[in-house]
Amino acid sequence: MARVRIGRIAAIAVAIGFAALAGFVGAYVIALYDAPLLTLADNAGKTVAQGWHRMFVATLPTDPTTSHVSGAAAGFGRDERIAGERSYETIFTPLAGRVVTIPRPDRPGAGGALAAWGADILAMTHEGRFYAVDPTLDVAALDIAAPPNGYAAFAAAVTGPAVRLPPRTLGYFRYNDLLAVGPPGARALFVSFTRYDASAACYTTTIARLAVPDDDIRAVRAGPGDWTEVFSTRPCLPLKSTWRPIEGHLAGGRMVHAEPGPGAGTLYLASGDYGWDGSYGPLTIPGADPAGRPPVAQDPDADYGKVIAIDLATGRGRQISRGHRNMQGIALDRAGRVWTVEHGMRAGDELNLEVEGGNYGWPTESYSTLYSAQPLPTALSPGRHDRHRRPMLAWLPAIAPSGLARIEGFHPAWDGDLLVASLRAESLFRIRVAEDRVIFAEEIRIGEHIRHVLQHPDGRLLLWTDHQQVIVITPTAGGTGMAYVEARLERLAAEGGPAAALRQAIEGCVECHSLTPGDDRDAPSLARIAGARAGSGGYADYSPALAGDGRRWTREALTRYIADPAGTIPGTRMPAPEIADPAVIEALVDILEGLASDLEMPAASRPARIGARASAIAPDRP
C-alpha cells in the first residue's frame, strides 16, 4: 500500500451566500485548497508521484433538479426518483417515456452504459454491476461479475489519513461502456474500463470480452476470471500529481462495433486523454522531453486522445484519428463512417466525422477555454480552429455530450439522424446531416443528466441517467395530431358534447393509425385522410378493395365508412369501430377534417416542455 506525504493545506473560503428563490434556498460555497508538494510513495519509500496539487470546490444551488453541480445531480448522495411515465415535446412527434430505477450502487459515482439483449435492456453501473430490464420494466440483478479493474489497489494507493483528494477522484474510476454483439447463440459482451496496474502504479483503458452462449442472460453465471482481455491502450500512464491521480471521467471509453460478428469485425474505441493536456496534467507521455515531444493527444506513440480501430480477430489496434480530448459518444452512419462527440472544457464540445489520419486539434486548437475563462495555455490560436480539421458542429457554451446513436425505424422524420445525449443541457439533440454538413440540431428537453443513449433493435430509444434510471422512449400514440385532438376534446367537453365517448373512439383509432402526416408504417395515417382519395398515401398494404376504390373521402363518405366499413367498401380489412352514437361519428369526422386543414394549434393546447434548463455547470462533469 502506498504512503502519502503531504505538505500544509491552506483552505480559504472565498464566498458563502444564501439566496431564496421560488420557494427554495440555495447555498453557495466556494473554496480553494492549495496543497504544496503532494507526494505518493510506495512501501519502499520510492516516490510514485510528486508535485503541486490544487483543488477547487464549488457547491452551487442545493436543489438537484435545478443545478448540474448539486450533489444529487452529480451522482453523489442522489435523491430517490420515482419511476413512472413522462412526456416530451419534439417538432415532429410527441414522445412518451417510461422510467425504471436501477438499484443504487454501493460506491458513489456516475457512469456506465446500456446494451440490448434480445427483448431485454442491459444496464451496467459505473462500478460494474449488471442488470436486465424486461419489456414490462421488471428489473433483475445478473450474476455477472465485471472484469477486474484494480480499483481496490488504486484506492489504497491514493488514500490515507493525511490526504485530501479532489472531489470524486474515486467515483470517476469506473467502467465506461458496454456492448452486446453477435447473433443468438453466439453472443458476447464487451466492456471498456479504466484499469489500474498496482505492480507498475499505472493505468490504461482496457477492453474485455465475455462469451455468452446462453440466450437467457438471467441464467448466465460469470466471474471476473471469465473475461478475456481484447485490447489495452499504451503506454501505461503513471499517477498524476496535478489535480487527480487518475482523471477517470476523461477516459472516454465509448465503443461501437462494425459487423460481422462477436469474434470478428472491427471495434472502434473512443479513447480519451485522461487530462494529459498541459492544463490538468503533463502535456507529454511519461519520460519524454516536453520540448521535444507533441502533446499526448497528438503523439502517435500514445493511444490517448485517439479513435482506435481494433481488429477483433487479432486484437491489434490502429489509430485512425488524433487530437481528441474526451469522446463520450461514438456511432456509425448508414455509410459505415465513424462519428464522435467529445467534451471541451467551458465550451467547444464537438461533433466530429472521423476521417483516416485526421487531426482534430486538441489541445493546440479548440473552441474552448479553461473553466476559469482564461485561454488554454496550449492553444496556438485561441477561439480559432484554422490549422486542423474543424468539427462538424461545436457547442458554445458546453452541453457535456455523453452519448451518440444513429436512429432508424423510430419515426419517419428521424430516420438516419444522429442523436446526442447531454449531461449539462439535460437534453437530447437530434442532428440532421446531409452532404457532409449539419443541417439542424433539434434540442429535446428531457430534464435529466443523460449518461448514455441507445436505440434498441425493436425501435425504442433508451436513455441511462445519472439517477440510475432507464428511460424507455417511444413516439406518442397518435403522433403530433394528438395535441389538436386534445384541444378539440377540451372544447367539446366545455360545450357539453360527447367528449368521453369521442376520446374512447379516438383511442381505438390510434391503436393502429397515426395522426402524424406521412406516418404510414402500420396503417394509413389519418392526418390528411379527409379530402384524399381512398387507397392513396404512403401505406403499402391496402386491401385490393380499398386500393382500387379511388373514391374521395368527403365528409359524407367518411361518415358512412366509419359507421359501416364493410358495407361501404366490401372487402376492406378495416374492422368496424362500433361507434353507435351518430353524434360521436360526426364529432370524429370534424376532427379528421381539422387534421387535414392548416389549423394552427392554440398555444395553451401545445404540450408543455418539462423542467427548466439548468444554467450552472460543473467544471469537470463528463
Secondary structure, DSSP 8 states (H G I E B T S, - for coil): --EEEE---EEEEEEEEEEEETTEEEEEEEEEEEEEEEEEE-TT--EEEEEEEEEEEEE--S-TTT-TTSTTTTTSS-------EEEE--SS--EEEEEEE----SS-----EEEEETTEEEEE-TTS-EEEE-TT--EEE-EE------HHHHHHHH--TT----TTTTTTS-EEEEEEESSTTSEEEEEEEEEEETTTTEEEEEEEEEEE--S-GGG-EE-GGG-EEEEE-SS-EE--SSS-S--GGG-EEEEEEESS-TTSSEEEEEE--TT-SSSSS-SS-TT--TTTS--GGG-TT--SSEEEEEETTT--EEEEEE--SEEEEEEE-TT--EEEEEE-SSS-EEEEE--TTEE--TTTS-S---TTS---TT-SSTT---SS---SEEESS---EEEEEE--SS-TTTTT-EEEEESSS-EEEEEEEETTEEEEEEEEE-SS-EEEEEE-TTS-EEEEETTSEEEEEEE-TTTTHHHHHHHHHHHHHHTT--HHHHHHHHHHHTTT--SSTT--SSS--STT-TTSBTT-SS-S---HHHHTT--B--HHHHHHHHH-HHHHSTT----------HHHHHHHHHHHHHHTTT----GGGS----S-------TT--
